[in-house]
Amino acid sequence: MKQSFIKKTAMALGLVSALSTAMVASAQERITAVHAFDTSLIYTRSFLSFVDKVNERGQGVIQIDVRGGPEVIGLGEQPDAVRNGIVDMAYTAASFYGGTVPERDIMVASNTNAIFARESGGIDLLNQIHQEKMGVYYLGWFESGVSYNLYTVNEPTIGADGRLSVQGLRLRSNPVYDAFFRDYLGAEPISLPTTDVYSALERNVVNATGWTEIGLADLNWDRFLNYRIEPSFFSTDMGVIINLNSWNRLSDEAKAILQEVAIEHERDSALTLQADAQQQREEMIASGMQIVELQGEVRDTFAESAREATWNRMRGLMERHPMGLEHYDSLVEMFNEL
């Protein structure tokens, strides 16, 4: 009799434990995510480290399920996939949806980083604009403060005026660079997504491209590109967007974890990758990359001209929207140390 009672009690306790485990599992919220680039790239590795931090801190509350990168949803299609709820989250360049949120140019033209823009209220304002114009929640600006350079296969020509000559350059571009390349350099660039650039360089379709200070070797473009033009310009505009309905469905605790970790990652990635940029520059030089430095007044105005061309593009696109230039001046102030 006693053994039967003990057996029944144990079974009951086991059932309670199983039900409790099931209840915890069901209470844990899950969101799906994709990333713009292949996992070999430093930017994707940074995003995946953010996911790991969320999943560790969010045990029992919130988990991010990463479905993959451009092999799952094309990098140019990911923002709309989030907007339409096909996937909950994307780590992507804001330039991929600049037609919808032209204010994204404020990150490209920024002369500072997410630490400054978070403290100034700039990222909160940008989030508000994303919600109003695109129906997504802008969670965070990652890898900020990393700048761009021009890289060429052949030695670049510097004109008598000290400016870079675009004659003979088959310059690959994307929406990040277009305004600068056309308005300042006077080039007619060839628009290609990141995934097509290696083969374009290999086949000599292009012989020059813009890219960030880091990650060139991750893409193997350094097999073809031999010269880096300095100074650098712009800032990266990588970040995380979440479908607004998906965000609103989350518990307050889940939202708090996601936002808290995102702000921490903004700061960590900005500080870490600035150091990586200097290290990778030294490694490129050691591997044979030659640095071509613009001089004097031309050097001083190079990055400034890139910024002004991008501000002008942002202003023009904003003017066509019903919201107009409502936030233009505030964004310029909040994203720049003036």
matplotlib code that plots the C-alpha trace (Angstrom):
import matplotlib.pyplot as plt

x = [0.0, 2.8, 4.7, 1.6, 1.1, 4.7, 4.5, 1.4, 2.9, 6.0, 3.9, 1.9, 5.0, 6.4, 3.2, 3.3, 7.0, 6.2, 3.3, 5.5, 8.2, 5.6, 4.1, 7.6, 8.3, 5.0, 5.5, 8.9, 8.3, 10.2, 10.9, 12.5, 15.4, 17.5, 20.7, 21.8, 25.3, 27.0, 28.2, 31.8, 31.5, 32.5, 29.2, 27.1, 29.3, 28.6, 24.9, 25.0, 26.9, 24.0, 21.6, 23.6, 23.4, 19.6, 19.1, 21.3, 19.7, 16.2, 16.1, 12.4, 11.3, 12.5, 14.5, 15.6, 15.5, 17.9, 16.7, 19.8, 21.0, 20.6, 20.4, 17.0, 15.7, 17.6, 19.4, 17.4, 14.1, 14.7, 13.3, 10.0, 9.9, 10.0, 7.5, 5.1, 5.6, 7.2, 10.0, 10.0, 13.5, 16.2, 19.8, 20.2, 21.6, 19.1, 20.2, 18.2, 15.0, 16.0, 13.1, 10.7, 12.7, 14.9, 15.9, 18.2, 20.8, 21.4, 23.4, 25.3, 26.3, 27.0, 30.4, 30.0, 28.4, 25.5, 26.7, 26.4, 23.1, 21.5, 22.4, 21.2, 17.8, 18.5, 18.0, 14.7, 13.6, 14.7, 12.7, 9.6, 10.1, 10.5, 7.3, 5.3, 6.7, 7.5, 5.6, 8.8, 10.5, 14.1, 15.9, 19.4, 22.2, 25.0, 28.6, 28.4, 31.3, 33.0, 33.8, 34.1, 37.0, 37.3, 39.3, 40.7, 42.4, 44.7, 46.6, 44.2, 45.0, 45.1, 44.4, 46.3, 43.7, 44.5, 41.2, 40.6, 40.1, 37.2, 38.4, 38.9, 37.1, 34.3, 33.0, 30.7, 28.1, 25.0, 22.5, 25.0, 27.4, 25.4, 24.9, 28.6, 29.9, 27.7, 27.5, 31.1, 33.2, 31.2, 31.1, 28.4, 28.7, 27.5, 24.9, 25.6, 24.6, 27.4, 26.8, 27.7, 30.9, 33.4, 32.4, 32.3, 35.8, 37.0, 35.5, 36.8, 33.2, 34.2, 37.7, 36.8, 34.3, 33.4, 33.6, 34.0, 37.3, 36.7, 35.6, 37.3, 39.3, 36.1, 34.7, 38.0, 37.8, 41.4, 42.4, 41.7, 41.8, 45.3, 44.8, 42.9, 42.1, 42.1, 40.6, 37.6, 34.1, 30.5, 29.5, 27.9, 24.1, 23.7, 21.0, 18.0, 14.4, 11.5, 7.9, 5.9, 3.0, 5.5, 7.1, 3.8, 2.8, 5.8, 5.6, 7.1, 9.8, 10.7, 10.8, 13.0, 15.5, 15.7, 16.2, 18.6, 20.9, 20.6, 21.8, 24.7, 25.6, 25.5, 28.1, 30.3, 30.3, 31.1, 34.1, 35.3, 35.1, 37.0, 39.9, 39.4, 39.4, 43.0, 44.2, 42.7, 44.3, 47.7, 47.0, 46.0, 49.1, 51.2, 49.4, 50.3, 47.5, 48.9, 47.4, 46.8, 46.3, 44.6, 46.3, 45.6, 42.3, 41.0, 41.6, 39.8, 36.7, 36.5, 34.5, 32.7, 31.5, 30.3, 28.3, 26.8, 25.8, 24.0, 22.3, 21.1, 19.7, 17.9, 16.4, 15.2, 13.5, 12.0, 10.4, 8.4, 6.8, 3.7, 5.8, 8.2, 11.3, 9.7, 12.7, 15.5, 17.3, 16.8, 18.3, 21.4, 22.0, 21.4, 23.6, 26.6, 29.1, 28.8]
y = [0.0, 2.4, 1.6, 2.2, 5.6, 6.5, 5.5, 7.5, 10.5, 10.3, 10.1, 13.1, 15.1, 14.1, 15.3, 18.6, 19.1, 18.2, 20.6, 23.3, 22.8, 23.0, 26.2, 27.8, 26.7, 28.0, 31.3, 31.8, 34.1, 33.5, 35.8, 34.8, 36.7, 37.0, 38.8, 40.6, 39.1, 35.7, 34.4, 34.8, 38.6, 40.4, 42.3, 39.1, 37.7, 40.8, 40.4, 36.7, 37.6, 40.0, 37.1, 35.0, 37.7, 38.0, 34.3, 33.9, 36.7, 35.9, 32.3, 31.5, 34.9, 35.7, 33.8, 34.8, 32.0, 32.9, 31.5, 32.5, 35.2, 36.2, 32.5, 32.4, 35.9, 38.2, 41.0, 43.6, 41.9, 41.5, 44.9, 44.3, 40.8, 42.3, 45.0, 42.4, 40.0, 37.2, 37.3, 39.2, 40.7, 41.6, 42.8, 45.0, 48.2, 51.0, 51.9, 49.0, 50.8, 54.4, 55.1, 54.4, 56.0, 58.7, 59.8, 56.7, 58.9, 60.6, 57.5, 57.4, 61.0, 60.9, 62.0, 60.2, 56.9, 55.2, 56.1, 59.8, 59.4, 57.2, 59.8, 62.7, 61.1, 60.7, 56.9, 57.2, 59.8, 57.6, 54.7, 56.9, 57.7, 54.0, 53.2, 55.9, 55.5, 51.8, 50.0, 48.6, 49.1, 50.3, 48.4, 49.6, 51.0, 48.5, 48.7, 52.5, 54.8, 52.5, 54.5, 53.7, 53.9, 53.7, 50.7, 50.2, 47.5, 49.9, 52.8, 55.8, 59.0, 62.2, 65.3, 68.6, 70.0, 67.2, 65.5, 61.9, 61.3, 58.9, 58.5, 54.8, 53.8, 51.3, 52.1, 49.7, 51.4, 50.9, 53.3, 54.2, 55.9, 57.0, 60.7, 61.2, 59.3, 61.2, 64.7, 65.1, 62.6, 63.1, 59.3, 57.2, 54.1, 50.6, 49.4, 45.9, 44.2, 43.0, 39.3, 40.1, 42.1, 39.3, 37.9, 41.4, 42.1, 38.7, 39.3, 42.9, 44.3, 46.8, 47.8, 50.0, 49.9, 51.5, 49.4, 49.8, 50.0, 46.4, 43.1, 43.4, 40.2, 38.4, 38.9, 38.0, 41.2, 41.9, 39.3, 41.9, 45.3, 46.8, 50.4, 52.1, 55.9, 57.9, 59.7, 57.6, 58.9, 58.1, 55.7, 52.3, 52.1, 48.5, 47.9, 45.8, 46.3, 44.4, 44.1, 46.5, 44.1, 41.5, 44.0, 45.1, 41.5, 40.9, 41.1, 44.1, 41.9, 40.6, 44.1, 45.3, 42.5, 43.1, 46.9, 46.6, 44.2, 46.2, 49.4, 47.5, 46.0, 49.5, 50.7, 47.5, 47.2, 50.9, 50.7, 47.3, 47.8, 51.1, 49.2, 46.4, 49.1, 50.2, 46.6, 45.5, 48.6, 47.5, 43.9, 45.0, 47.1, 44.1, 42.0, 44.5, 47.0, 50.4, 53.6, 56.6, 59.7, 62.8, 66.0, 69.5, 71.2, 68.3, 65.9, 68.3, 68.6, 64.9, 63.5, 66.8, 66.7, 63.1, 64.2, 67.2, 65.2, 62.7, 65.4, 66.9, 63.6, 63.0, 66.5, 66.1, 62.7, 64.0, 67.0, 64.6, 62.9, 64.3, 64.6, 66.9, 68.3, 68.0, 66.3, 67.3, 69.8, 67.7, 64.7, 66.6, 67.9, 64.6, 62.5, 64.9, 66.5, 70.0]
z = [0.0, 1.0, -2.2, -4.3, -2.7, -3.2, -6.8, -7.4, -5.7, -7.8, -11.0, -9.9, -9.2, -12.5, -14.3, -12.4, -13.4, -17.1, -17.1, -15.5, -18.1, -20.9, -19.5, -19.4, -22.9, -24.2, -22.3, -24.1, -27.1, -30.4, -33.3, -36.7, -38.2, -41.4, -42.1, -45.2, -45.8, -45.7, -42.3, -43.4, -43.2, -40.0, -39.9, -39.9, -37.2, -35.1, -35.6, -34.6, -31.4, -30.7, -31.2, -28.8, -26.1, -26.5, -26.4, -23.3, -21.4, -22.7, -21.6, -20.8, -22.1, -25.7, -28.3, -31.8, -34.4, -37.3, -40.6, -42.6, -44.9, -48.6, -49.5, -47.7, -48.7, -51.0, -49.3, -51.2, -50.4, -46.7, -45.6, -47.4, -46.0, -42.5, -43.4, -44.7, -41.8, -43.7, -41.2, -37.9, -37.9, -40.3, -39.8, -42.9, -44.4, -44.2, -47.7, -49.0, -48.1, -48.6, -50.9, -48.1, -45.3, -46.9, -43.4, -43.3, -45.0, -41.7, -40.6, -43.9, -43.6, -39.8, -38.6, -35.3, -34.1, -32.4, -28.9, -29.7, -31.6, -28.9, -26.2, -28.3, -28.9, -32.6, -32.8, -30.9, -33.5, -36.3, -34.8, -34.7, -38.4, -39.2, -37.5, -39.2, -42.7, -42.9, -40.2, -38.6, -35.2, -35.5, -32.7, -33.1, -35.3, -35.2, -36.4, -36.5, -37.0, -39.5, -42.6, -46.3, -48.8, -52.5, -53.7, -57.2, -59.2, -61.1, -59.7, -59.5, -61.3, -59.4, -61.7, -61.7, -59.3, -56.8, -57.3, -58.1, -61.8, -62.7, -66.3, -66.9, -63.7, -64.0, -60.6, -58.8, -56.7, -54.6, -53.0, -50.3, -52.6, -55.6, -54.6, -53.8, -56.8, -59.2, -57.7, -56.5, -58.5, -61.6, -62.3, -63.8, -61.6, -62.2, -59.6, -58.3, -55.1, -52.8, -53.7, -57.4, -56.9, -56.7, -60.1, -61.5, -60.4, -61.6, -65.1, -65.1, -65.4, -62.7, -61.6, -58.6, -55.7, -52.5, -49.4, -45.6, -43.8, -42.6, -44.2, -47.6, -47.0, -45.8, -49.2, -51.0, -53.0, -52.0, -54.6, -57.2, -55.5, -55.1, -54.1, -51.3, -51.6, -48.4, -46.5, -45.7, -45.8, -44.6, -41.9, -42.1, -41.8, -40.6, -38.1, -36.9, -37.9, -36.5, -38.0, -35.9, -35.3, -34.2, -31.8, -30.4, -29.7, -27.5, -23.7, -22.0, -20.6, -24.0, -25.4, -22.6, -23.1, -26.9, -26.5, -23.6, -25.4, -28.7, -26.9, -25.3, -28.7, -30.4, -27.9, -28.0, -31.8, -32.3, -30.0, -31.1, -34.8, -34.7, -33.4, -36.0, -38.8, -37.8, -37.5, -40.8, -42.5, -41.3, -42.4, -45.9, -46.2, -45.1, -47.8, -50.6, -50.5, -51.5, -49.9, -52.1, -50.0, -51.3, -50.2, -49.0, -49.6, -51.7, -48.8, -46.4, -48.6, -49.7, -46.7, -46.3, -49.9, -49.5, -46.5, -48.2, -51.3, -49.1, -47.0, -50.3, -51.5, -48.1, -48.2, -51.8, -51.0, -47.8, -49.6, -51.7, -48.7, -46.9, -43.7, -45.6, -43.8, -40.4, -38.8, -41.1, -38.9, -35.8, -37.4, -38.7, -35.2, -33.4, -35.7, -36.0, -33.9, -35.4]

ax = plt.figure().add_subplot(projection="3d")
ax.plot(x, y, z, "-o")
ax.set_aspect("equal")
plt.show()
